[in-house]
Amino acid sequence: MINNLIKRYSPMIADRFSIKTIPAVDNHNVYEIEAVDGLIQLSGDSNISLAMAYYRYMKDYCGVCMTHCGNYSFNVENAPLPDKKIIEIILQDKRIALTPSMQSNTACFWDWDRWEREIDFMAMRGINMPYISVGVQAVIYYSLLEMNINEDLALAAISAPTYFDKQQSGCISGYMPSPSVEYIEQSKILGKKIFDREVSYGMTPILQGYWGHVPYIFGASTGNKLLHSKEWYGFTRTYFLKPWENAFEAYGRIFLDKQRKLLGESCYYSFDSFCEHEIPSAKSKYINNLAKVVDRLHSEISDSYTLITRPSINHKLLSEFSKNNILLIIEENEDVIPGYSYVLGNKAHLADRTVIEGSLKKLAEFSYSDEVTKKPGLCGLALTSEGYAQNPMYYDLAFDMMTAQKDVMLDDFISSYASRRWGSDYKEVAKILSETCYGDYDIPHLGSAVAARPAVLLNHTAPYDIVTTPYDNKKLLRAVEILIKNEIESDAYLYDVCDILRQVLSNLSLDTFDKAIERYKKHDADLYEKHSNNFLEILSDLNRLLLTRPEFSLKARVDSARALAKTDEEKNFYEVIALSQISIYGHIDKAQLYDYAWKELGGFIDSYYAVRWRKFFELLAENFFRLKHVPEKTKKQLNGRNTFNDDYFYVDMAKYERTWITQEEAVATSDEDTLTVARELIEKYCEQINS
């Protein structure tokens, strides 16, 4: 297993390693690295420990910096012998990642080759409890068939992969279902391969738990009366079986058994229902019966089952379970519930949004060995971000801290990261990033003026973010200027030049928007026209820059979605769901979470965001001396944002957005050189940024 891993990533030095199995230390994973008989000996109590040892060696002695953003492979020809023996005991017994939300946002269009690399990455970074989402579609489908629901209705009950995480948590059901059972069959095959590979590393995957969530057609087909929840952010309400009726237990037993047969066995089950939406009934009869049947069904599958949930779950329901059967994920600003085992979660990033953010200081200052002695019940960490195909510097440290015993000196990490990412001469770049984008400002998530739905008051791009720049953009520009002085032969280097300059220009767009609105309110037509045109020009140039990199290309995203299908009908389906996710994100007529998964992508900015902004600036120009005709916000607000189609302007915009999803023809990645374009744009905008 580990020999194959080494050959995949460093074939030139594969014969320089020897592998040894050692016992765990007090039931904790452990690995060792040392020079023995002229070889690099990697020792560990399991395959995952050996994988950690391998990556630790590659990082410390070969300068490897493996991320999701460039440099996703090694290029190592020399393997120096370790100059000392390294022993690492992993105190975090439970290390959770690959949440359903991450899989729906980042991994929804991955094939096996990409999944294999991700599982390797997780093993090398010590993750031992990944969630399983792929394959659950097949579990639901075949379970419904066994309940005598016909194939078409069963297929219609399963949401698209871009929204499937919300079905797993019970928020939605059957949203944008696939037109073909081929999607189900692919998920079954891929899910089994993912599960088996994870288990071979020594991981214990987190399967899907059962709590009575069924599609609406279940009641009509079986004659059972269903309970229902309230609508979740404009989606169609979801339905639940009554736990005292025979169908609840019958379907639950089929579901859990089918999951075991199609994917595999585990003792961990995700129990996220009623965390994001209300329980369908708060009556004691419902809660008591629900807990009893859920406990009985999961006990049949595993004597020592554990339900993984969050403190936002209904507390009456939680209290009905034995505390030995519950593992809580506690995130920042959430209170620990006494008596329960828990892991600390890190939800640093929402929906894989294209923004550089996250506090490196908070990560570096965390000492697990100190926390675990002070907090009874703490048994590990969880990376609960909804995507990590962004922010390479942040996640490099975040994954390190998943297995680190003590806090780290931030300056040491900055030096190490810069050296491994670009070279020893670029510490200043990493230092600037740590003081700007990755600074310790008290804002949970940053928005984007580029991606925001146009409004006079621009507070949020999406729920839970704030449109602001809480650091000096001139300083961030300096980081790009240092990077482009001397070209580096590295894919990660080109990614970073594009990404950091993208953030600089995105920040500049907000400053330019503020100036345009200020001139609009003061009836200064000339300066309003100047700044609004400047804003649109920034978007055009940003679009041009992003088209030089496939990671920031709408076409590349669409192509990866279409590649999963065989027929034109299926290809078109995958394209529509890919475009829907990053735009409307929800019911096409009453979207409440619009722009939730916003992305600054080449081809997307030009065809979607810029068009919206142009319409908005034209509206302001037409009503320049009639300010009351353009209200600052809609009458109703949801999560501090305007409603989707509350007045004539947004009704018109909604029509455009819906049309775009079905008619967009994404442009290909350009042949322009990233560095050439970056240098042109820096020269063009440096005076404006520095003024």
N, C-alpha and C positions, 0 to 999 in steps of 0.2 A: 504493500500500500504506500508506504512512505518512500520507498525507492522509486516508485512510479511518479510520485509527486516531484521528487528531486529531478528526475529525468525530464519531466514536462517543463520545468521552469529554469533549470540550469544544466542542460545536457553536457556542456563542455567540461563541467567539473563533477559530474555525477559519481565518478569512481573515487572521489576524494573523501567520501563519507562512509562511516560504519554506523550500524544501528544496534541499540541495546535496549532491552526491556528491564525496567527497575520497578520496585513496588511503590505504591502511593505512600504519601506521608500523612498519617492521621486522617486518612480518607480524602486528602486533597490531591489534585493533580500536581505532578512535579516533573520538571525536565532538567537535564544537565547537558553541558557542552564542554568538551575538553579535547586535547590532543592526545591520542593513544596510538603508538606504533606508526607514527607518520601519517595518521588519518584523522579526520575530524569526526569524533565520536559523538553522536546524538543519542541521548538516553531519555527514556520517558516511560510513564506507567501506562500509556495508551497511545493510540495513533494520533489523537488530537494533541497530546503533549509532545510527541515527536515532531508533529507539524509545527507547533509553536517553537520548538528548539531550532528547527531548520530555518524558520523566518528570522528568529533572533540572531542566529549566526549570520545570515545574509545581510541583515540590517547593520549589525555592529562591525562586521569585518569586510563586507563587500559594498557597503554604502547603498543598499537597496532601499527604495522608497516606493512601495507598491500601493497604489491608490485606485479609486474608481475613475479618476480624471487624468488620463495619460499615464504612461509607465505601468500598465497593467500586466507587464511581463518583465522578466529579468534579462539582462545582457551581461553576463559575468563569465570571464574566461580564466581568472585566477582565484585560487582558494587558499589564502594564508592560514596556517595553523593557529588555533586560539592560543593566546599568550597566557591564559589563566583558565581555571575551571570555573564555570558559571553554574550555579544551582539556583533554580527558581521554583518556589512553592506557590501555587495559586490558591489564595484564600477564598476567592469568590467561587463557591461551589456551583452556583447557577449563573450562567452567562448567556443572556437571551438577546436575539437579534432576528432580522428578517421578518418583521411583523407583517401581518396581512396588508396593512396600508402601504408599507414599503414595496411589497410585491405588486400591488395594484398600480402604484405610481412609477416605480423605477423598473420593475422586472416584468411587467405585464406582457411584453412581447419578446421575452428571451427564449432562445432555443436551447437545446441540451448543451452545446458547446459553451454558451455563455453561462449557463447554470453550473456546469462543471468547474469553470474558473471561479465562480462565486463561492461554491462550496469549498474549494481549495483555499480561497482567501479567508473564509470564515474559520477554517481549521487552523490556518497559520496564525490567525489573530485570537484563537482560543475560544471561539463561540461554541458552546456545547448544547444549547437549547434553541435551535431555530424553529420558527413557526412553519407549518405546512399549509399552503393555500392551493397550490397546483395539485389537481387530482380530486379536490373536494367537490368540484363541479360534477365529476363522474359519480361520486358517492351519492350526491343528492339525486341525480338523474336516475340511477339504477334503483335507488331506494324507492323513489316515486313509482317506477314501473312495477316494483314488487307489491306496491299497494294498489295495483290495478288502475293506475292513472295512465292514459295513453301517451305515446311517445311525443306527439306534438305538444301536448299540454305540459309534459314533464320538461321538455326542452325550453318551453316558454317561461318556465319558472326559474331559470338560472340566468343571473345577471352577467353582463359582459365583463371580461377580465379587468377592465379599467375601473369598474365599480364593485367588483366582487367582494372586496374587503368589507363594504358596507352591508352586503348580504350576510357575510359571516358573522357580523355583529348584530344582525336582526333589524337593521334600520330600513332595509329595502328588500324587495324580492322581484326577480324577473325583470330588472331594468335593462333595456336594450339587449334582449336575448339573442343568441346566435341563430342564424337561419339554418344551420346544419348541425347534425349530430357529430360531424367530424371534429368539431371543437371539443366535444365531450371526450371522444376517443383519444384525441391528442393529449388532453389534460390527464387522462388516466395513465397513459404510457409514460409521459414526462414526469408526472407526480411520483410514480413508482420508482423511476430511476433516481430522482432527487432524494427520496426517502432512503433508499438502499445505500446510496453513496454517503449520505449523512451518517447513517448508522455504522457504516464500515469505518468511519473515522472515530467512532465512539460517542457521537452525538446522540441525544435523546430528543427527537423532534416533538414539537407541540402540535397535537392533532386538533381537529374541530370538535368542540363539545356539543351536546344536544340539550335543548331546553323547550322544545315544542314549536319552534318556528317553522311554519309551513306556508306554501303559496296559497292564494285565495281559492284556487281551483280544487284544492285538497278537500275542502268542505263539501263542495258541490258533487265531487266524484265519490266521496265516501259516506255522505249523509251526516257528517259531523258538524255541529254548530261551533263556530270558531269565535274566539275573542280577537279583538283588534286593538292596535295601538293608535296613537295620533299620528298624523302625517309628520314625517321627518324632513324638514326643510323643503317642503313642496313636493316631495316624492309621494307616490301612492302609499297609503298606510299598509302596514304589515299585519299578518295574522298568526294566531297561536292556537294550538290545541289546548283543550281544557285537561289539566293533568289527572283528573279523576275519571276520565273516559278511557276506554280500552284502547282507542286508536293512538293516544299519546304514547303509551308504553309499547304498543306494537310497532309503531313507526320508529320510535327511538331505538328499539332493539335492532330493527333492521338497519337503521342508519349506522349505528356504532359497529355492528358486525360487518356491514359492507365496507366501512372505512378500514377496518382491520384487514379484511381480505384483499382490498384493492391497493392499499398503501403499506400497512404494516402495524405492528404493535407498539404502543407507548403507554406510559402512565400519566402523561401530561395532556390536559385538554383546555383549549381556550374557551372561556366562559364570559365573553364580552357583552352579551345581550343585557339590556337594561342599564348599560353604562352611558350610552349616548342618547337614549330616548326612554320615555316613561314605561314602566311595567304595565301590561294590559289590564291588570286588576290588582288593587292594593288590599283586597279582602284577605283575611287570614286563611280562609278555605283554599284560595288559589295559591298563596305563598307556601303554606304548609305542605299541601299536596305536591306542588312543584318540586320542592326540595327533596321530599321523600322519594319521588319517582326518579328524579335525576340522580340521586345518590344510589338508588338500587340499580339503575341501568349501568352507570359507570363502574360500580363495584363488580358487576358481572364481567366486565371487560378487563378490569385490573383491580386486584385486591387493594393496592396502595395508590389508587388514582389521586391526582391533584388537579383541581380546577384553578386555572390562572385567570385572574380578573383584576379589577381596579376598585379603589375605594369609592368611586362614584356609583357603584352598583347599589341597588336598593338594599339598605342595611337590614331590614326585616328579613329579606330573603337570605342575605349573607349569614345572619345569625342562626339560621335553621341548619346550617351545615356544621359538621365537626371542623374545628380549626385545623386539624391535621390534614384535612382534604382541601385546604385553600392556600394558594400562594398569591399575594397581592403585588401588583406593580405600582409603586408609589413614585409619582413624578414631583418635580419641583412645585412647591407651594401647596402640596397635598399633605394632610395629616396622616401619621401612622395610626392604625387601629390596634390598640393593645391586644396582645395574645396571638396575633397572626404572624406567620412567616412572610417575609416580603423581600423584594429586590428593589433597588432604586433605579428608576427609569430616567432616561435622558432623551426628551423629545425636542431636540434642538432645531429640527427642520420640518416644515410642513409641506406636504404634497410635492416634494422635489422642486420647489420654486427656484428660479434662477437668481439667487442673491447670495452674496458672500456675507456670512454672519456667524455668530457664535462666540461666546467668551472663552478664550484660551486660558485666561487666569483662573476661572472657576474650575475648569478641568484640571489644571496643573496643581491646584491647591488641595484637591480632594485626596484624603488618605484613607483607604479602605481599612487598613489594619487598625487605625484609630477608631473609625466609625463602628466597626463590628464589635469592638469591646464595649462601646457605650450604648449600643442599640440592640436590645434583645430581639431576636426574630430576623435580623438582617442576614441574608444568606447569599447575596450576589448582586449583580448589576444587569440592567437591560438597556439596550440601545433601541429606543422606541420611536426614533425619527421616522417620518413618513416617506423617506427617500434619502439616499446619500450618494447620488451621482453628481453632487456639487461639493464645494468646500473641502478640497483635498487636505489642506493644512489642519483644519479643525478635526476632521475624521481620522487623520493619522494619529493625532494625540488621543482622541476619544477611544479608538480601538486599543491603543496602548494601555489606557487607564482601566479597561475592562479586566485586565489581568495583573495590574500593578498593585503591589502591597502598599506602597507609600506615595506621598505626594512627590512631585518632581520640580526641579528648578526650571522655571519657564525659560530663562535665558539659555539654559543647557539644551532644552528642546528646540528652541529657535535656531541655535547654532547647528544642531544635528539635522534638523529638517532642511535648512538652507543648503547644507553641504550635500545631503543625499538627493535633494530635488534639483538643484542647479549647480552647485559647486561651492567651495569654501569662501569664494569672494563675494557671495551674495547674502551674507547674513543681514545686511541692512534692509534688503527687500522683505525678508521674513519678519524683521523687527517692525518695519512700517505696517505690515499686515496685522501684526499682533496689537498694534496701537490704534489702528483704524477699524477696518472691517471686523476683525476678531477682538475688538476691544471690549472692556467690561462695562458697557453702557446698559442702563436699566430699561431696555426695550426688548420684549420677548421675540418679536419677529419684524423684520423690515419689509416694507412694501416697495412698489415701483411706480413711478409716475408714468413710465412708458406703458406698462401693462394695465394701469388703472382705467376703469370705465370712466370716461370724461365727466367732470362735474366742476362747478365753481369752487366748492369746498372739497379738497382732495385729502381726506384723512386716511382712507384705507384702500388698498388694492383688492384685498380679500379679507375674509373674516380673520380676526386675531392678529392682524399686522398693523403697523403704523407707517405711513408714507413720510419719511424724514431721512436726513443724513446726519447722524449723531457724531460725526467726526470730520476732520479737515480733509476735504476732497483734494486739495492741492497736495497734501502729503501723500495721498494714495496715488496720484499721478506720478509723483516722484519715484514710487516703486516701479512703475512701468518704464519710466525713462532709464532707470538703472539697468533693468533687465535687457532692454534692447540695445544697450551700448555695444555689447559683445554677444554675437549670436552663438547659441549653444545647440549642439546636435542632440536634441531630445524632444520627443513628442510631448512630454509633460511641460517642457519649457514653452513650446508654442501654444499649448492649451492655456497656460497661465498668462502669457502676454495677452491673448485674446480675452480671457475671462476678467482679468483685473482691469484692462482698458474698458471692457464692457461695463463694469461697475462704475468706473469713473464717468463714462458718458451717460449712464443711467442717472447717476447723481446730478450731473450737469443739467439733464432734462428737467429735473424737479426745480432746480434753481431758476431755470429759464421759464418754466410754467408759472412760478410765483410772480416773476416780473411781468409776464403777459397779463395775468389776472389783476395785478396792481394797476397797470396802465388802463385796463378795461374799466375798472371801478372809478378811475379818475378821468375817464372820457378822453384819454390821450391816444387818438387814433393812430398816429404815426408810430409811436413806440409800441403800441399793442400789435400792430401789423409786423413790426420788426421782430419782436420777441416770439410771437406765435409762429411766424415763418422759421425763425431760428430753431424753435422746438421741433418742428416737423423735419427740418434739415438734419438735426441731431439723430432723429429716429431713422432717417434714410441712411445716414453714415453708419449708424449702429447696425442696421440691417446688413449693410455691405460687409462690415467687419465679421459678423457672426457667420456669414455664408462661407467664410474661408475655413471653417472647422466643422466636421461632421457632427460633433457633440452638440453644436448649437444650431443645427439645421433642421427645419421643419420637415424637409424632404426626407432626410435620413430617418427621422422618427416615423413618418408615414410608411416608408419603404420597409422598415423593420416590422411594422404591423401587417402590411400586406403580404410579407414573406411567409407568414404563418399559415396562409390559406392556399388552396389549390384552384378553386373556381373563381370566376370574376365576381359572382355574387358575394362569396365569402370575403374576397379581397376588399371589395367596396365596404362591406360591413366593418371589417377591422379598421379601415381608414376612417370611417365615420365615427367610430367610438374613440379613436385616437384624437381626432379633432374636437369632438364633444368634450372630452375630459379636460383639455387645456383651455377651453373657452367657456361655454355655458355651464358645464358641470351640473347637470340636473334636468329636471322636467323642462322640456323645450318651450313651454308656454308660461311657466311660473317659476323660473329658476331663482332660488334664493342664495345659492352658494356660487353664483357666477364668478368666474375668474379664480376660483379656489386654488386650482393647480396651474396658475399663470406661469408662463415661460417666456423669457426673452430669447427668441429664436430667429435666426435668419430665415426670411420667407414668411414668418408669422408676423413680425413687426410691420413689414411693408404691406401685407394684404389684409391685416386685421386691426392691429392697434393704431397704425397711422391713419387708416380710413376712419376709424371712430373719432380720432382726434381732429381730423380735418373737418368732419361734419360738425363737431362741437365748436371749433373756432369760427366756422361759417355762421353758425347759429348766433354766436356772440356778436359777430360783425353785423349781422342783419338787425340786431336789436341793440346796437351800440348806445343809443341815446334813450333806450327804453328798458332800463335795467330790471324793472319789475316784471317784465315779460320773461325773464330768465331767472327763476328762483334758485337760491343757492343750494337747496336740497329738496327732495320730494317730501310729500306730506308724511308718509310713513317711512320709518327707518327700521332696518333689521341688522343687528350686529354693527350699528353705527354707519350703515351704508344705505344708499338709495335703493328703493325697490326696483325690480327688473323692468317693469313697463308701466310706471305710475303716471306718466304724462305723455303728451304727443311726441316729444323728442325721443324718449326712451322706447316708446312703442315702435317708432321708425327704426331705431337702432337695433332693437330686438329682431325685427324682420331681417335686417342685414346680417346679423350674427347667425340666425338660423339658416339663411341662404348660404352663407360662407361655409358652413359645416358640410353641406351636400354638394357644393360646386367648386370648392377650392382645388386648385391644381398647383401643388407646391413646386417651387422652382428648385433646381438642382444646386448642390454645393458648387461654389464658383471655383475657377482655376487660379484666382488671385492668391498671392503669397501673403500669409498672415502678417509677417513682419513688415512687408512693404506697405500694406494698408495701415497697419498700426502706426508706422512712422509718419505717414501722411496725415493721419487724423490727429496725432499728438501735435504736430506742427500747426495744424489748422485750429485746434481748440486750446492750446496751452495758454495763450494770452487770456482767453475768456475765462478759463478755469482759475488762473492765478490772479485775476483782477479782484 
